[in-house]
């Protein structure tokens, strides 16, 4: 049986992805045209891609967790894992999701109390808001990404015993083909309509390849030859990083050289698969890193950002909505304030709300 390993370097990726989303939304909301459009900082102008990175990470981490949960008991392993999986995912995702939505409803946009409140509540409780464009981002806009996340968990809840047995190349065909067919069908229904096309892909079928590549990476780790690929050797680290950078550069060139991403069928259908493959290699690279000693201590703030990344992700939009009402503040200072307040609130949220709930209800 493969060794159960906690890849704590994944928290470095989570922290970076969360901060990337914050900066991207800030640039987009205030229309910060002076923000650099070249060099390494160009990443933050396309920071929406960090959500795709989150999807790949989620598929990988949850895929590993399910395998070891199923194989950790001899007594009704399928029934036991499903109960544990449901409870663990529920206590991690739902409480903060409800809390941040409630804060937005009361303090940020109380007008919603008098605007189809019951329908809004119903859609958000059952994670159906992505099916209704007018409700998708009406509360806390970033919660759209939790809809495909929960939908993917539902698939794993029922089909993971089979998904953990089927041959890997079948998985690749299923996950990738499903996403390609879904995105191609969407282009037929909403031709050249940017917002409609994007919203239509925010349900699980439109991003199945991204979760799937993460899950496939977990399956690869569970194979005898997969352990060799994850081994923390210099060759593995250089090779996976080089390959990730090459594919990432191709992705960047494709995206920025397409005048209208949504009006081109083939980039819209195939681009996210290539992006997810690049992110899968990045995840693999970080899994092969062996960071210890002084360097790990120096990187502790980044590991910590990964620990509270879910809070950073859910809290930053309400905070941005609040501080953006203050006029006359230079963008760089406003961004600094946004980051500081978001990290502070996310820390409080983690220590006094999320962590106690997890400690009390999560199955070990």
Secondary structure as the mmCIF struct_conf table of DSSP 4:
data_model
#
loop_
_struct_conf.conf_type_id
_struct_conf.id
_struct_conf.beg_label_comp_id
_struct_conf.beg_label_asym_id
_struct_conf.beg_label_seq_id
_struct_conf.end_label_comp_id
_struct_conf.end_label_asym_id
_struct_conf.end_label_seq_id
HELX_LH_PP_P HELX_LH_PP_P1 UNK A 2 UNK A 4
TURN_TY1_P TURN_TY1_P1 UNK A 8 UNK A 9
HELX_RH_AL_P HELX_RH_AL_P1 UNK A 10 UNK A 30
TURN_TY1_P TURN_TY1_P2 UNK A 31 UNK A 31
TURN_TY1_P TURN_TY1_P3 UNK A 33 UNK A 34
BEND BEND1 UNK A 35 UNK A 35
BEND BEND2 UNK A 38 UNK A 39
TURN_TY1_P TURN_TY1_P4 UNK A 40 UNK A 41
HELX_RH_AL_P HELX_RH_AL_P2 UNK A 42 UNK A 45
TURN_TY1_P TURN_TY1_P5 UNK A 46 UNK A 48
HELX_RH_AL_P HELX_RH_AL_P3 UNK A 49 UNK A 70
TURN_TY1_P TURN_TY1_P6 UNK A 71 UNK A 72
BEND BEND3 UNK A 74 UNK A 76
HELX_RH_AL_P HELX_RH_AL_P4 UNK A 77 UNK A 103
HELX_RH_PI_P HELX_RH_PI_P1 UNK A 104 UNK A 108
HELX_RH_3T_P HELX_RH_3T_P1 UNK A 110 UNK A 114
BEND BEND4 UNK A 115 UNK A 116
HELX_RH_AL_P HELX_RH_AL_P5 UNK A 117 UNK A 125
TURN_TY1_P TURN_TY1_P7 UNK A 126 UNK A 127
HELX_RH_3T_P HELX_RH_3T_P2 UNK A 129 UNK A 131
BEND BEND5 UNK A 132 UNK A 132
HELX_RH_AL_P HELX_RH_AL_P6 UNK A 133 UNK A 136
TURN_TY1_P TURN_TY1_P8 UNK A 137 UNK A 137
BEND BEND6 UNK A 138 UNK A 140
HELX_RH_3T_P HELX_RH_3T_P3 UNK A 141 UNK A 143
HELX_RH_AL_P HELX_RH_AL_P7 UNK A 144 UNK A 163
TURN_TY1_P TURN_TY1_P9 UNK A 164 UNK A 165
BEND BEND7 UNK A 166 UNK A 166
HELX_RH_AL_P HELX_RH_AL_P8 UNK A 168 UNK A 189
BEND BEND8 UNK A 190 UNK A 190
TURN_TY1_P TURN_TY1_P10 UNK A 191 UNK A 192
HELX_RH_AL_P HELX_RH_AL_P9 UNK A 194 UNK A 200
TURN_TY1_P TURN_TY1_P11 UNK A 201 UNK A 201
BEND BEND9 UNK A 202 UNK A 203
HELX_RH_3T_P HELX_RH_3T_P4 UNK A 204 UNK A 207
HELX_RH_AL_P HELX_RH_AL_P10 UNK A 208 UNK A 221
TURN_TY1_P TURN_TY1_P12 UNK A 222 UNK A 222
BEND BEND10 UNK A 223 UNK A 223
HELX_RH_AL_P HELX_RH_AL_P11 UNK A 224 UNK A 229
TURN_TY1_P TURN_TY1_P13 UNK A 230 UNK A 230
BEND BEND11 UNK A 231 UNK A 231
HELX_RH_AL_P HELX_RH_AL_P12 UNK A 234 UNK A 257
BEND BEND12 UNK A 259 UNK A 259
HELX_RH_3T_P HELX_RH_3T_P5 UNK A 261 UNK A 263
HELX_RH_AL_P HELX_RH_AL_P13 UNK A 265 UNK A 288
HELX_RH_AL_P HELX_RH_AL_P14 UNK A 293 UNK A 298
TURN_TY1_P TURN_TY1_P14 UNK A 299 UNK A 299
HELX_RH_AL_P HELX_RH_AL_P15 UNK A 300 UNK A 307
TURN_TY1_P TURN_TY1_P15 UNK A 308 UNK A 308
HELX_RH_AL_P HELX_RH_AL_P16 UNK A 309 UNK A 323
TURN_TY1_P TURN_TY1_P16 UNK A 324 UNK A 325
BEND BEND13 UNK A 326 UNK A 326
BEND BEND14 UNK A 328 UNK A 328
HELX_RH_AL_P HELX_RH_AL_P17 UNK A 331 UNK A 349
HELX_RH_PI_P HELX_RH_PI_P2 UNK A 350 UNK A 354
HELX_RH_AL_P HELX_RH_AL_P18 UNK A 355 UNK A 361
#
